Amino acid sequence: QVQLVESGGGLVQPGGSLRLSCAASTILFKIYHVVWYREAPGKQRELVAQTTVNGNTNYADSVKGRFTISRDNAKNTVYLQMNNLKPEDTAVYLCNARTLVQDYWGQGTQVTVSS
């Protein structure tokens, strides 16, 4: 069983930045495809960004140019750097790590963008 712990959320003003972390309890984190999702009230879960085992990345159109996903396999951690935050970015952000046969979720971290 792999534990994922997200951190770094909080309250930020529009235009501000936050860096989310997703720390895994396994030294084999490098074999996992990792995805950041977000859930906002009344909306469907949305894929925000993902990184493959090879380090390739992909982003939702709504965050391209503002968010950056990165991974540090030595620290078993994936990051989501969020810049120029907007009120519509307000959501619970969840980390998902998967292989072909495993699928793990963190508990989520709240991000609130408000003046």
C-alpha positions in Angstrom: 0.0 0.0 0.0 1.3 3.4 -1.0 0.4 6.5 1.0 0.2 9.8 -0.8 0.3 13.0 1.3 -0.5 16.4 -0.4 0.5 19.7 1.2 1.0 23.3 0.3 -2.5 24.4 -0.2 -4.0 27.5 1.4 -5.6 30.9 0.8 -3.9 33.2 -1.7 -4.9 36.3 -3.5 -5.6 36.4 -7.2 -2.3 36.6 -9.1 -0.4 34.8 -6.3 1.4 31.5 -6.3 1.4 28.3 -4.4 3.5 25.1 -4.7 1.7 21.9 -3.9 3.6 18.7 -2.9 2.6 15.1 -3.2 4.9 12.9 -1.1 4.8 9.1 -1.5 5.6 6.5 1.0 7.5 4.3 -1.5 11.0 4.4 -2.9 9.6 3.1 -6.1 7.7 6.3 -6.8 9.7 6.7 -10.0 7.6 3.9 -11.6 4.3 5.7 -11.1 2.4 7.9 -13.5 1.3 10.9 -11.4 -1.6 13.1 -11.9 -2.9 16.2 -10.1 -6.7 16.5 -10.2 -8.9 19.2 -8.7 -12.5 19.1 -7.5 -14.5 22.3 -7.1 -18.0 22.5 -5.6 -20.6 21.7 -8.2 -18.1 20.7 -10.8 -16.7 17.5 -12.1 -13.2 16.3 -11.1 -10.8 17.9 -13.6 -7.4 16.7 -14.6 -4.9 19.5 -14.0 -1.5 18.2 -14.9 0.3 14.8 -15.2 3.8 13.5 -15.4 4.8 10.2 -16.8 7.6 7.9 -15.6 9.8 9.4 -18.3 9.1 12.9 -17.1 6.8 13.9 -19.9 4.1 16.4 -18.9 0.6 17.3 -19.9 -1.7 20.1 -18.7 -5.3 21.2 -18.9 -5.8 24.1 -21.2 -7.1 26.2 -18.3 -3.7 26.0 -16.5 -1.2 25.9 -19.4 1.4 28.6 -19.0 0.6 29.1 -15.3 1.1 25.7 -13.7 4.2 23.5 -13.8 4.3 19.8 -12.7 7.7 18.3 -11.7 8.9 15.3 -10.0 11.9 14.6 -7.7 12.2 10.8 -7.6 15.0 11.0 -5.1 12.5 12.6 -2.7 9.5 10.5 -3.8 7.7 13.7 -4.4 5.8 15.4 -7.2 5.2 19.1 -7.2 2.7 21.4 -8.7 3.9 25.0 -9.0 0.9 27.3 -9.5 1.4 30.9 -10.6 -0.9 33.7 -11.5 -3.7 32.0 -9.6 -7.3 32.9 -10.4 -10.5 32.5 -8.4 -11.6 29.7 -10.7 -8.6 27.7 -9.5 -10.2 27.3 -6.1 -10.7 23.6 -5.5 -9.4 20.6 -3.5 -6.3 19.4 -5.3 -5.7 15.6 -5.3 -2.7 13.6 -6.2 -3.1 10.3 -8.0 -0.3 7.8 -8.6 -0.8 4.8 -10.8 0.7 1.9 -12.6 -1.0 -0.6 -14.8 -2.1 -2.5 -11.7 -2.0 0.0 -8.9 -4.0 3.2 -8.2 -3.5 5.4 -5.2 -5.0 8.7 -4.1 -4.1 11.3 -1.5 -6.5 13.0 0.8 -6.4 16.3 -1.0 -5.3 19.9 -0.2 -7.6 22.9 -0.3 -6.6 25.8 -2.5 -8.6 29.0 -2.2 -8.0 32.0 -4.4 -9.8 35.0 -3.1 -9.2 38.7 -2.4 
